[in-house]
Amino acid sequence: MSDKKTVALLLPGMSLNATIFPDLGMPVVTPDLGGIDLGENGVTSELVRDGFEVFVRQLVEEIRVRQCWNGARRIVVAHSFGGMLALHWFLGASDRPPPRVDGLVLIASTAGPMYQQVRIRVPGPFGRRRRVGVGWLVPLWNQPHITKTVKRFLCNGKLGADQLDFRAQGIKSDEELGLAGWRNTDWRAMRSFRYVMGGFDVRERLREVTVPTMVLHGTEDSLFEVEDARLLSRNLPNAELRLIPGAGHALPITHGNEVVRAVHDLLDG
């Protein structure tokens, strides 16, 4: 590969489906994190012991084996869960050096605490929607029988994953993205993601992430509020915040041009 090129590593949200990202006009790496042992119900003893580090180890091994991130410049483009994975990668185990990365784009993500930050929109009086926290609900929601029941209800009885092309689904809202995510994700994987995110909180260490960073966030994001993005950009030493009017959590699909612009502005800057 020419040393004049930039290679982008794509880290999608909980679906682990990189088709959510637009064409960036450069070579990309889409690591396969599906090889993680999910056990019988998604929460293995390894996951209990090591949390997010399980996903990071798989990511690092994928990059090492495939030898596919050898460009002179490396950029990470991460959405939602992928943004949390990227931050943990930078700040994780003391026996593992931080990755050599030249730029970071965090889209619709958070530094934690995950379930204290998530506030979903529900119908309210007079046709208005209000924000409701889910921290109290998640431990119940993530019980195996409940996750399986929801998965079957939303996915025509299926518990496994249907590999979707997200950009071909015509997704226009966060609700449609959420349904596509359920269809695309094994029920055990869904539980594993929720489990590791439950303990995610890197707010006190953001100053250690010194690479140039773009923080993109939609003003209509139905999971994370704008203040979550402001916290990220305030505490990352070399970050720029871009709020995208009208965009929701599905920002990479509905406002893909803003992602492309942010990537290229970051590289040119």
VMD Tcl script that draws the C-alpha trace (Angstrom):
set ca {
  {0.00 0.00 0.00}
  {1.31 3.45 -0.85}
  {2.61 5.40 2.12}
  {0.75 8.45 0.79}
  {-2.62 6.93 1.61}
  {-4.80 7.16 4.65}
  {-6.60 4.05 5.88}
  {-9.75 4.38 7.99}
  {-10.68 1.83 10.64}
  {-14.47 1.64 10.94}
  {-15.96 0.80 14.34}
  {-19.77 0.65 14.14}
  {-22.32 0.51 16.94}
  {-23.81 -2.52 18.68}
  {-24.76 -4.20 15.41}
  {-21.05 -4.36 14.49}
  {-22.22 -3.60 10.95}
  {-19.93 -1.21 9.09}
  {-22.47 -0.65 6.29}
  {-23.84 2.13 8.46}
  {-20.94 4.35 7.33}
  {-20.84 6.32 4.06}
  {-18.16 5.93 1.43}
  {-15.22 7.92 2.80}
  {-13.31 7.97 -0.47}
  {-10.33 6.07 1.00}
  {-9.34 2.50 1.88}
  {-11.12 1.20 4.97}
  {-10.65 -1.63 7.45}
  {-13.78 -3.30 8.81}
  {-12.66 -5.70 11.56}
  {-14.78 -8.73 12.30}
  {-15.56 -8.87 16.03}
  {-18.02 -11.71 15.59}
  {-15.45 -14.29 16.66}
  {-15.88 -13.50 20.36}
  {-17.15 -16.45 22.40}
  {-20.73 -15.66 23.40}
  {-21.29 -18.84 25.39}
  {-24.85 -19.97 26.00}
  {-26.32 -16.62 26.93}
  {-23.86 -13.92 25.88}
  {-22.28 -13.14 29.25}
  {-19.29 -15.47 29.69}
  {-16.89 -15.64 32.63}
  {-14.28 -13.92 30.46}
  {-16.66 -11.04 29.79}
  {-17.45 -10.73 33.51}
  {-13.74 -10.65 34.33}
  {-12.43 -8.38 31.55}
  {-15.40 -6.39 30.22}
  {-14.62 -4.16 27.24}
  {-11.10 -5.56 27.08}
  {-12.51 -8.74 25.48}
  {-13.63 -6.71 22.46}
  {-10.39 -4.73 22.35}
  {-8.27 -7.90 22.30}
  {-10.29 -9.23 19.38}
  {-9.91 -5.92 17.55}
  {-6.14 -5.82 18.07}
  {-5.78 -9.44 16.95}
  {-7.87 -8.81 13.81}
  {-5.63 -5.93 12.81}
  {-2.46 -7.91 13.53}
  {-3.48 -11.02 11.60}
  {-4.90 -9.22 8.59}
  {-2.04 -6.71 8.37}
  {-4.48 -4.35 6.70}
  {-3.83 -1.04 8.43}
  {-0.44 -0.17 7.05}
  {-1.06 3.29 5.60}
  {1.12 6.24 6.54}
  {-1.89 7.86 8.21}
  {-4.45 6.00 10.31}
  {-7.84 7.31 11.28}
  {-10.56 5.70 13.40}
  {-14.19 6.46 12.54}
  {-16.48 5.18 15.29}
  {-20.22 5.28 15.96}
  {-21.99 4.85 19.32}
  {-20.73 1.56 20.86}
  {-17.78 1.77 18.46}
  {-16.82 5.13 19.98}
  {-16.77 3.59 23.44}
  {-14.68 0.71 22.10}
  {-12.23 3.19 20.56}
  {-11.87 5.15 23.80}
  {-11.31 1.97 25.81}
  {-8.71 0.90 23.25}
  {-6.81 4.15 23.82}
  {-7.16 4.02 27.60}
  {-7.24 0.30 28.35}
  {-4.81 -2.25 29.73}
  {-1.53 -0.96 31.20}
  {0.40 -3.79 29.50}
  {-0.79 -2.75 26.04}
  {0.52 0.43 24.37}
  {-2.07 2.80 22.92}
  {-2.65 2.41 19.18}
  {-0.75 4.56 16.70}
  {-3.61 6.63 15.35}
  {-3.47 10.00 13.62}
  {-7.12 11.00 13.98}
  {-10.36 10.00 15.64}
  {-13.96 10.70 14.63}
  {-16.50 9.96 17.38}
  {-20.12 9.92 16.19}
  {-23.12 9.85 18.54}
  {-21.09 8.42 21.39}
  {-20.37 9.05 25.07}
  {-17.61 8.80 27.67}
  {-20.06 7.33 30.18}
  {-21.43 6.44 32.58}
  {-23.35 4.67 29.84}
  {-26.74 3.90 31.34}
  {-26.86 7.11 33.32}
  {-26.38 9.04 30.07}
  {-28.91 7.22 27.89}
  {-32.24 9.01 27.98}
  {-34.76 7.74 25.45}
  {-37.63 9.79 24.10}
  {-41.13 8.65 24.99}
  {-44.53 10.19 24.18}
  {-45.60 12.86 26.65}
  {-48.61 15.13 27.19}
  {-49.93 17.34 24.38}
  {-48.11 15.29 21.73}
  {-44.67 16.22 23.06}
  {-41.87 13.78 23.74}
  {-39.88 13.74 26.94}
  {-36.55 12.19 27.92}
  {-36.58 9.23 30.32}
  {-33.49 7.57 31.80}
  {-33.07 3.80 31.40}
  {-30.47 3.02 34.07}
  {-33.05 1.42 36.35}
  {-34.51 -0.64 33.50}
  {-31.43 -2.18 31.87}
  {-30.65 -4.91 34.47}
  {-34.19 -6.21 34.02}
  {-34.22 -5.69 30.26}
  {-30.96 -7.63 29.90}
  {-32.24 -10.80 31.58}
  {-31.81 -13.69 29.10}
  {-35.49 -14.56 28.80}
  {-36.49 -10.93 28.24}
  {-33.82 -10.31 25.60}
  {-34.84 -13.51 23.80}
  {-38.52 -12.57 23.96}
  {-37.91 -9.10 22.52}
  {-35.64 -10.52 19.83}
  {-38.26 -13.05 18.75}
  {-41.01 -10.41 18.78}
  {-39.06 -7.96 16.62}
  {-37.43 -10.48 14.31}
  {-40.17 -12.94 13.28}
  {-39.17 -15.49 15.89}
  {-35.45 -15.54 15.00}
  {-32.75 -15.48 17.68}
  {-29.79 -15.37 15.30}
  {-28.47 -12.55 13.14}
  {-29.55 -11.49 9.65}
  {-26.65 -9.72 7.98}
  {-28.13 -6.51 6.61}
  {-26.82 -3.80 4.35}
  {-27.85 -0.84 6.49}
  {-27.55 1.71 3.73}
  {-29.85 -0.34 1.51}
  {-32.59 -0.42 4.16}
  {-33.79 3.14 3.54}
  {-33.32 4.02 7.22}
  {-34.55 7.53 8.00}
  {-35.06 7.50 11.78}
  {-33.51 6.23 15.01}
  {-36.44 3.84 15.45}
  {-35.76 2.25 12.06}
  {-32.06 2.00 12.91}
  {-32.89 0.30 16.20}
  {-35.08 -2.30 14.50}
  {-32.40 -3.00 11.88}
  {-29.89 -3.41 14.71}
  {-32.06 -6.03 16.41}
  {-32.46 -7.93 13.14}
  {-28.73 -7.78 12.47}
  {-27.61 -8.94 15.94}
  {-27.63 -12.33 17.68}
  {-29.54 -12.09 20.97}
  {-26.47 -13.25 22.91}
  {-24.33 -10.55 21.32}
  {-26.96 -7.99 22.33}
  {-26.59 -9.08 25.96}
  {-22.79 -9.00 25.79}
  {-22.78 -5.41 24.47}
  {-25.15 -4.22 27.17}
  {-23.11 -5.96 29.84}
  {-19.79 -4.30 28.99}
  {-21.38 -0.89 28.47}
  {-22.89 -1.07 31.94}
  {-19.48 -0.49 33.52}
  {-18.20 1.98 30.94}
  {-17.02 5.35 32.27}
  {-13.80 7.00 31.05}
  {-14.67 10.61 31.82}
  {-11.77 11.06 34.23}
  {-9.20 9.86 31.68}
  {-10.24 11.70 28.52}
  {-7.25 14.07 28.85}
  {-5.02 11.13 27.96}
  {-6.51 10.88 24.44}
  {-4.42 13.52 22.69}
  {-4.97 12.62 19.02}
  {-6.88 15.15 16.86}
  {-10.56 14.32 17.27}
  {-13.86 15.29 15.66}
  {-16.96 14.83 17.81}
  {-20.13 14.62 15.69}
  {-23.55 14.64 17.33}
  {-27.08 15.13 16.10}
  {-29.31 17.65 17.84}
  {-32.16 15.10 17.68}
  {-30.23 12.06 18.92}
  {-32.76 9.84 20.70}
  {-30.22 8.12 22.98}
  {-27.48 10.58 23.94}
  {-28.14 14.23 24.63}
  {-26.09 17.05 23.16}
  {-24.47 17.62 26.56}
  {-22.79 14.20 26.27}
  {-21.04 15.37 23.11}
  {-20.10 18.66 24.75}
  {-18.52 16.75 27.64}
  {-16.47 14.71 25.19}
  {-15.22 17.71 23.26}
  {-14.48 19.77 26.39}
  {-12.35 17.06 27.96}
  {-10.54 15.68 24.93}
  {-7.47 17.95 24.60}
  {-7.48 18.17 20.81}
  {-11.15 17.92 19.85}
  {-13.63 19.88 17.76}
  {-17.39 19.53 18.32}
  {-19.80 19.61 15.38}
  {-23.50 19.54 16.16}
  {-25.57 18.44 13.17}
  {-29.04 20.07 13.18}
  {-31.88 17.59 12.73}
  {-29.67 14.51 12.90}
  {-30.42 11.65 15.26}
  {-28.50 8.57 16.39}
  {-28.64 7.32 12.79}
  {-26.42 10.25 11.76}
  {-23.94 8.18 9.66}
  {-26.82 7.10 7.40}
  {-29.05 10.17 7.34}
  {-26.22 12.72 7.27}
  {-23.38 10.74 5.73}
  {-22.04 13.82 3.96}
  {-21.30 15.38 7.37}
  {-19.26 12.32 8.33}
  {-17.27 12.48 5.11}
  {-16.68 16.21 5.59}
  {-15.51 15.71 9.17}
  {-13.09 12.94 8.19}
  {-11.49 14.98 5.42}
  {-11.41 18.20 7.46}
  {-9.68 16.34 10.27}
  {-7.06 14.96 7.90}
  {-6.55 18.32 6.17}
  {-6.37 20.15 9.49}
}
mol new
graphics top color blue
foreach p $ca { graphics top sphere $p radius 0.5 }
foreach p [lrange $ca 0 end-1] q [lrange $ca 1 end] { graphics top cylinder $p $q radius 0.2 }
display resetview
